Every structure is written in structure tokens, then in C-alpha cells.
Amino acid sequence: MQTNKKQHEKIVRDVVKKYGYIIDLKKSPFLIIEILRRFGPIFDDPDGGVLPGGVPPPPSPPPPSIVGIEGYGEEKITNTELLREILKLGSQIKAIKLKIG
């Protein structure tokens, strides 16, 4: 909510009426806090001061940690190597099935 000159003048009149023309902060240092609490909300933005357009979405989470994986990033795995390992796994699974039953 934006305040205009008339609202400012009313606030000053209200402060003077309640606390007088002279405010001695040495005598009553917490008086300024009381005044700010009472009249401060008048100057607050209704949207809380958010920039136009709202708040941007949060950043995406970081990728899972790959620290400690041997050889990561040092060389690329070819499709041939990948297929060879898949065939090895297939053979191992077949051997396990034969042992089980």
C-alpha cells in the first residue's frame, strides 16, 4: 500500500498526540520500537516486496555425486564394450539359474 502526503500527516499527528512533540530516546529508548511496530505496517507492500512477475522457480537439484567411481570421465565406453558386458551378465544369470534349479 502506497502512502500519500495526507496519510503521512495523519501518522505524524497521531504520533504527536500519543507521544508528544519531543521524544527523548535517552529516557525511553524502546519508544521508537513501539512507534515502528504501531505505524510501520502502514508502509508495507501488500505483496511483501516481491519483484514483479513473482518468484522464479527454485534451481534444479544437483546431479548425484559420482566422486569415487573409478575411471569416470577419463574414457568413453563404446557400444561394443557395453554389449560385451551385457552378454557376460546374461551368461552369469544363466549359470545361476542352472545352479538353483
TIVO-2410 file (N, C-alpha, C; in nm, 3 decimals):
# residues 101
REC num residu      c1      c2      c3 atome chaine
REC   1      M   0.085  -0.118   0.000     N      A
REC   1      M   0.000   0.000   0.000    CA      A
REC   1      M   0.089   0.123   0.000     C      A
REC   2      Q   0.069   0.210  -0.097     N      A
REC   2      Q   0.148   0.331  -0.101    CA      A
REC   2      Q   0.081   0.437  -0.015     C      A
REC   3      T   0.163   0.511   0.053     N      A
REC   3      T   0.109   0.617   0.138    CA      A
REC   3      T   0.123   0.750   0.066     C      A
REC   4      N   0.030   0.837   0.092     N      A
REC   4      N   0.037   0.970   0.031    CA      A
REC   4      N   0.062   1.074   0.139     C      A
REC   5      K   0.071   1.197   0.097     N      A
REC   5      K   0.104   1.306   0.190    CA      A
REC   5      K   0.003   1.317   0.304     C      A
REC   6      K  -0.126   1.301   0.274     N      A
REC   6      K  -0.228   1.313   0.380    CA      A
REC   6      K  -0.213   1.201   0.483     C      A
REC   7      Q  -0.180   1.081   0.436     N      A
REC   7      Q  -0.158   0.970   0.530    CA      A
REC   7      Q  -0.036   0.997   0.618     C      A
REC   8      H   0.070   1.051   0.558     N      A
REC   8      H   0.190   1.084   0.635    CA      A
REC   8      H   0.158   1.187   0.743     C      A
REC   9      E   0.083   1.290   0.705     N      A
REC   9      E   0.048   1.395   0.801    CA      A
REC   9      E  -0.037   1.337   0.915     C      A
REC  10      K  -0.128   1.246   0.883     N      A
REC  10      K  -0.211   1.184   0.987    CA      A
REC  10      K  -0.124   1.101   1.082     C      A
REC  11      I  -0.027   1.029   1.028     N      A
REC  11      I   0.062   0.949   1.112    CA      A
REC  11      I   0.139   1.040   1.207     C      A
REC  12      V   0.190   1.151   1.155     N      A
REC  12      V   0.266   1.246   1.239    CA      A
REC  12      V   0.174   1.300   1.348     C      A
REC  13      R   0.052   1.338   1.312     N      A
REC  13      R  -0.043   1.389   1.413    CA      A
REC  13      R  -0.070   1.284   1.520     C      A
REC  14      D  -0.089   1.157   1.478     N      A
REC  14      D  -0.115   1.050   1.575    CA      A
REC  14      D   0.003   1.028   1.668     C      A
REC  15      V   0.124   1.032   1.615     N      A
REC  15      V   0.244   1.013   1.697    CA      A
REC  15      V   0.257   1.128   1.796     C      A
REC  16      V   0.238   1.251   1.749     N      A
REC  16      V   0.249   1.367   1.837    CA      A
REC  16      V   0.141   1.361   1.946     C      A
REC  17      K   0.020   1.321   1.907     N      A
REC  17      K  -0.089   1.313   2.002    CA      A
REC  17      K  -0.059   1.210   2.113     C      A
REC  18      K  -0.002   1.095   2.073     N      A
REC  18      K   0.023   0.988   2.170    CA      A
REC  18      K   0.151   1.010   2.250     C      A
REC  19      Y   0.259   1.059   2.183     N      A
REC  19      Y   0.391   1.064   2.247    CA      A
REC  19      Y   0.444   1.205   2.272     C      A
REC  20      G   0.376   1.308   2.220     N      A
REC  20      G   0.420   1.446   2.239    CA      A
REC  20      G   0.512   1.491   2.126     C      A
REC  21      Y   0.546   1.621   2.128     N      A
REC  21      Y   0.629   1.680   2.022    CA      A
REC  21      Y   0.775   1.639   2.033     C      A
REC  22      I   0.819   1.614   2.154     N      A
REC  22      I   0.959   1.578   2.174    CA      A
REC  22      I   0.966   1.435   2.227     C      A
REC  23      I   1.046   1.354   2.158     N      A
REC  23      I   1.065   1.215   2.200    CA      A
REC  23      I   1.209   1.203   2.249     C      A
REC  24      D   1.225   1.173   2.377     N      A
REC  24      D   1.357   1.159   2.437    CA      A
REC  24      D   1.396   1.012   2.438     C      A
REC  25      L   1.477   0.973   2.338     N      A
REC  25      L   1.515   0.833   2.326    CA      A
REC  25      L   1.617   0.790   2.432     C      A
REC  26      K   1.684   0.887   2.496     N      A
REC  26      K   1.773   0.851   2.607    CA      A
REC  26      K   1.689   0.809   2.728     C      A
REC  27      K   1.579   0.877   2.746     N      A
REC  27      K   1.491   0.847   2.859    CA      A
REC  27      K   1.407   0.721   2.831     C      A
REC  28      S   1.358   0.707   2.709     N      A
REC  28      S   1.274   0.593   2.670    CA      A
REC  28      S   1.321   0.537   2.535     C      A
REC  29      P   1.431   0.461   2.534     N      A
REC  29      P   1.487   0.416   2.407    CA      A
REC  29      P   1.398   0.320   2.329     C      A
REC  30      F   1.312   0.246   2.395     N      A
REC  30      F   1.228   0.150   2.326    CA      A
REC  30      F   1.101   0.212   2.269     C      A
REC  31      L   1.086   0.340   2.289     N      A
REC  31      L   0.970   0.410   2.236    CA      A
REC  31      L   0.970   0.408   2.084     C      A
REC  32      I   1.087   0.419   2.025     N      A
REC  32      I   1.096   0.417   1.878    CA      A
REC  32      I   1.048   0.282   1.824     C      A
REC  33      I   1.079   0.174   1.897     N      A
REC  33      I   1.034   0.041   1.857    CA      A
REC  33      I   0.881   0.034   1.861     C      A
REC  34      E   0.826   0.089   1.965     N      A
REC  34      E   0.680   0.090   1.979    CA      A
REC  34      E   0.614   0.167   1.865     C      A
REC  35      I   0.672   0.280   1.829     N      A
REC  35      I   0.618   0.361   1.720    CA      A
REC  35      I   0.628   0.284   1.587     C      A
REC  36      L   0.743   0.223   1.564     N      A
REC  36      L   0.761   0.147   1.439    CA      A
REC  36      L   0.665   0.029   1.431     C      A
REC  37      R   0.644  -0.039   1.542     N      A
REC  37      R   0.550  -0.151   1.542    CA      A
REC  37      R   0.408  -0.105   1.513     C      A
REC  38      R   0.374   0.008   1.568     N      A
REC  38      R   0.237   0.056   1.551    CA      A
REC  38      R   0.212   0.112   1.412     C      A
REC  39      F   0.306   0.190   1.359     N      A
REC  39      F   0.283   0.257   1.232    CA      A
REC  39      F   0.358   0.197   1.114     C      A
REC  40      G   0.453   0.111   1.139     N      A
REC  40      G   0.532   0.053   1.031    CA      A
REC  40      G   0.451  -0.024   0.929     C      A
REC  41      P   0.356  -0.107   0.972     N      A
REC  41      P   0.279  -0.185   0.874    CA      A
REC  41      P   0.206  -0.101   0.770     C      A
REC  42      I   0.180   0.025   0.800     N      A
REC  42      I   0.113   0.113   0.704    CA      A
REC  42      I   0.198   0.128   0.579     C      A
REC  43      F   0.330   0.119   0.594     N      A
REC  43      F   0.421   0.140   0.481    CA      A
REC  43      F   0.459   0.011   0.409     C      A
REC  44      D   0.413  -0.104   0.460     N      A
REC  44      D   0.447  -0.232   0.397    CA      A
REC  44      D   0.378  -0.247   0.263     C      A
REC  45      D   0.447  -0.315   0.170     N      A
REC  45      D   0.385  -0.351   0.043    CA      A
REC  45      D   0.293  -0.469   0.067     C      A
REC  46      P   0.177  -0.471   0.003     N      A
REC  46      P   0.086  -0.583   0.025    CA      A
REC  46      P   0.141  -0.716  -0.026     C      A
REC  47      D   0.229  -0.711  -0.125     N      A
REC  47      D   0.284  -0.837  -0.179    CA      A
REC  47      D   0.414  -0.875  -0.110     C      A
REC  48      G   0.452  -0.803  -0.006     N      A
REC  48      G   0.573  -0.837   0.067    CA      A
REC  48      G   0.701  -0.792   0.000     C      A
REC  49      G   0.689  -0.708  -0.101     N      A
REC  49      G   0.808  -0.657  -0.167    CA      A
REC  49      G   0.863  -0.749  -0.274     C      A
REC  50      V   0.782  -0.844  -0.320     N      A
REC  50      V   0.827  -0.936  -0.424    CA      A
REC  50      V   0.839  -0.859  -0.555     C      A
REC  51      L   0.941  -0.890  -0.630     N      A
REC  51      L   0.961  -0.826  -0.760    CA      A
REC  51      L   0.846  -0.859  -0.854     C      A
REC  52      P   0.818  -0.775  -0.953     N      A
REC  52      P   0.712  -0.805  -1.048    CA      A
REC  52      P   0.738  -0.939  -1.116     C      A
REC  53      G   0.632  -1.012  -1.137     N      A
REC  53      G   0.647  -1.141  -1.203    CA      A
REC  53      G   0.661  -1.255  -1.104     C      A
REC  54      G   0.663  -1.227  -0.978     N      A
REC  54      G   0.671  -1.333  -0.879    CA      A
REC  54      G   0.813  -1.381  -0.856     C      A
REC  55      V   0.820  -1.495  -0.795     N      A
REC  55      V   0.949  -1.553  -0.758    CA      A
REC  55      V   0.986  -1.658  -0.862     C      A
REC  56      P   1.110  -1.659  -0.908     N      A
REC  56      P   1.149  -1.761  -1.005    CA      A
REC  56      P   1.147  -1.899  -0.942     C      A
REC  57      P   1.131  -2.003  -1.024     N      A
REC  57      P   1.131  -2.137  -0.966    CA      A
REC  57      P   1.267  -2.171  -0.907     C      A
REC  58      P   1.269  -2.259  -0.809     N      A
REC  58      P   1.397  -2.294  -0.747    CA      A
REC  58      P   1.486  -2.368  -0.848     C      A
REC  59      P   1.616  -2.360  -0.828     N      A
REC  59      P   1.705  -2.431  -0.921    CA      A
REC  59      P   1.688  -2.581  -0.907     C      A
REC  60      S   1.718  -2.652  -1.015     N      A
REC  60      S   1.706  -2.797  -1.010    CA      A
REC  60      S   1.813  -2.854  -0.917     C      A
REC  61      P   1.787  -2.970  -0.860     N      A
REC  61      P   1.885  -3.027  -0.767    CA      A
REC  61      P   2.013  -3.066  -0.840     C      A
REC  62      P   2.122  -3.067  -0.768     N      A
REC  62      P   2.248  -3.105  -0.832    CA      A
REC  62      P   2.246  -3.252  -0.869     C      A
REC  63      P   2.326  -3.291  -0.969     N      A
REC  63      P   2.329  -3.432  -1.008    CA      A
REC  63      P   2.387  -3.516  -0.895     C      A
REC  64      P   2.354  -3.646  -0.893     N      A
REC  64      P   2.409  -3.730  -0.788    CA      A
REC  64      P   2.561  -3.732  -0.794     C      A
REC  65      S   2.620  -3.747  -0.679     N      A
REC  65      S   2.765  -3.745  -0.672    CA      A
REC  65      S   2.823  -3.867  -0.742     C      A
REC  66      I   2.925  -3.842  -0.824     N      A
REC  66      I   2.991  -3.952  -0.894    CA      A
REC  66      I   3.137  -3.961  -0.853     C      A
REC  67      V   3.167  -3.892  -0.743     N      A
REC  67      V   3.303  -3.896  -0.693    CA      A
REC  67      V   3.333  -4.038  -0.645     C      A
REC  68      G   3.448  -4.089  -0.680     N      A
REC  68      G   3.487  -4.222  -0.634    CA      A
REC  68      G   3.462  -4.331  -0.735     C      A
REC  69      I   3.390  -4.302  -0.844     N      A
REC  69      I   3.369  -4.403  -0.947    CA      A
REC  69      I   3.496  -4.408  -1.030     C      A
REC  70      E   3.560  -4.522  -1.028     N      A
REC  70      E   3.689  -4.536  -1.094    CA      A
REC  70      E   3.675  -4.517  -1.244     C      A
REC  71      G   3.759  -4.432  -1.299     N      A
REC  71      G   3.764  -4.412  -1.443    CA      A
REC  71      G   3.657  -4.321  -1.498     C      A
REC  72      Y   3.570  -4.265  -1.413     N      A
REC  72      Y   3.463  -4.180  -1.465    CA      A
REC  72      Y   3.522  -4.057  -1.530     C      A
REC  73      G   3.480  -4.031  -1.651     N      A
REC  73      G   3.522  -3.912  -1.722    CA      A
REC  73      G   3.658  -3.923  -1.789     C      A
REC  74      E   3.728  -4.032  -1.764     N      A
REC  74      E   3.861  -4.045  -1.822    CA      A
REC  74      E   3.854  -4.102  -1.963     C      A
REC  75      E   3.759  -4.193  -1.989     N      A
REC  75      E   3.746  -4.252  -2.121    CA      A
REC  75      E   3.601  -4.284  -2.147     C      A
REC  76      K   3.566  -4.295  -2.273     N      A
REC  76      K   3.428  -4.325  -2.309    CA      A
REC  76      K   3.412  -4.474  -2.332     C      A
REC  77      I   3.296  -4.526  -2.297     N      A
REC  77      I   3.266  -4.667  -2.317    CA      A
REC  77      I   3.196  -4.680  -2.452     C      A
REC  78      T   3.241  -4.771  -2.533     N      A
REC  78      T   3.180  -4.790  -2.665    CA      A
REC  78      T   3.062  -4.885  -2.654     C      A
REC  79      N   2.977  -4.884  -2.755     N      A
REC  79      N   2.862  -4.974  -2.758    CA      A
REC  79      N   2.908  -5.120  -2.760     C      A
REC  80      T   3.017  -5.148  -2.826     N      A
REC  80      T   3.071  -5.285  -2.832    CA      A
REC  80      T   3.107  -5.333  -2.693     C      A
REC  81      E   3.176  -5.249  -2.616     N      A
REC  81      E   3.214  -5.288  -2.479    CA      A
REC  81      E   3.090  -5.308  -2.392     C      A
REC  82      L   2.992  -5.222  -2.409     N      A
REC  82      L   2.869  -5.232  -2.332    CA      A
REC  82      L   2.797  -5.363  -2.364     C      A
REC  83      L   2.786  -5.397  -2.492     N      A
REC  83      L   2.720  -5.520  -2.533    CA      A
REC  83      L   2.795  -5.642  -2.480     C      A
REC  84      R   2.927  -5.638  -2.483     N      A
REC  84      R   3.009  -5.748  -2.431    CA      A
REC  84      R   2.978  -5.773  -2.283     C      A
REC  85      E   2.968  -5.665  -2.203     N      A
REC  85      E   2.938  -5.679  -2.061    CA      A
REC  85      E   2.796  -5.731  -2.039     C      A
REC  86      I   2.702  -5.688  -2.122     N      A
REC  86      I   2.563  -5.736  -2.110    CA      A
REC  86      I   2.558  -5.886  -2.137     C      A
REC  87      L   2.632  -5.932  -2.239     N      A
REC  87      L   2.636  -6.075  -2.270    CA      A
REC  87      L   2.699  -6.155  -2.155     C      A
REC  88      K   2.801  -6.097  -2.091     N      A
REC  88      K   2.863  -6.163  -1.976    CA      A
REC  88      K   2.761  -6.178  -1.863     C      A
REC  89      L   2.685  -6.073  -1.838     N      A
REC  89      L   2.582  -6.079  -1.734    CA      A
REC  89      L   2.478  -6.185  -1.767     C      A
REC  90      G   2.440  -6.192  -1.895     N      A
REC  90      G   2.343  -6.293  -1.937    CA      A
REC  90      G   2.395  -6.433  -1.909     C      A
REC  91      S   2.522  -6.457  -1.938     N      A
REC  91      S   2.582  -6.589  -1.912    CA      A
REC  91      S   2.585  -6.619  -1.764     C      A
REC  92      Q   2.616  -6.519  -1.682     N      A
REC  92      Q   2.622  -6.538  -1.538    CA      A
REC  92      Q   2.483  -6.569  -1.482     C      A
REC  93      I   2.382  -6.500  -1.532     N      A
REC  93      I   2.245  -6.525  -1.486    CA      A
REC  93      I   2.203  -6.667  -1.523     C      A
REC  94      K   2.237  -6.709  -1.645     N      A
REC  94      K   2.205  -6.845  -1.690    CA      A
REC  94      K   2.271  -6.949  -1.600     C      A
REC  95      A   2.397  -6.925  -1.564     N      A
REC  95      A   2.470  -7.018  -1.476    CA      A
REC  95      A   2.406  -7.025  -1.338     C      A
REC  96      I   2.363  -6.913  -1.287     N      A
REC  96      I   2.296  -6.908  -1.154    CA      A
REC  96      I   2.166  -6.986  -1.160     C      A
REC  97      K   2.089  -6.971  -1.268     N      A
REC  97      K   1.962  -7.042  -1.282    CA      A
REC  97      K   1.985  -7.193  -1.283     C      A
REC  98      L   2.092  -7.236  -1.351     N      A
REC  98      L   2.121  -7.379  -1.356    CA      A
REC  98      L   2.157  -7.433  -1.217     C      A
REC  99      K   2.229  -7.356  -1.140     N      A
REC  99      K   2.269  -7.399  -1.004    CA      A
REC  99      K   2.147  -7.405  -0.912     C      A
REC 100      I   2.055  -7.312  -0.928     N      A
REC 100      I   1.939  -7.304  -0.839    CA      A
REC 100      I   1.842  -7.418  -0.869     C      A
REC 101      G   1.817  -7.441  -0.994     N      A
REC 101      G   1.716  -7.544  -1.012    CA      A
REC 101      G   1.718  -7.597  -1.148     C      A
***
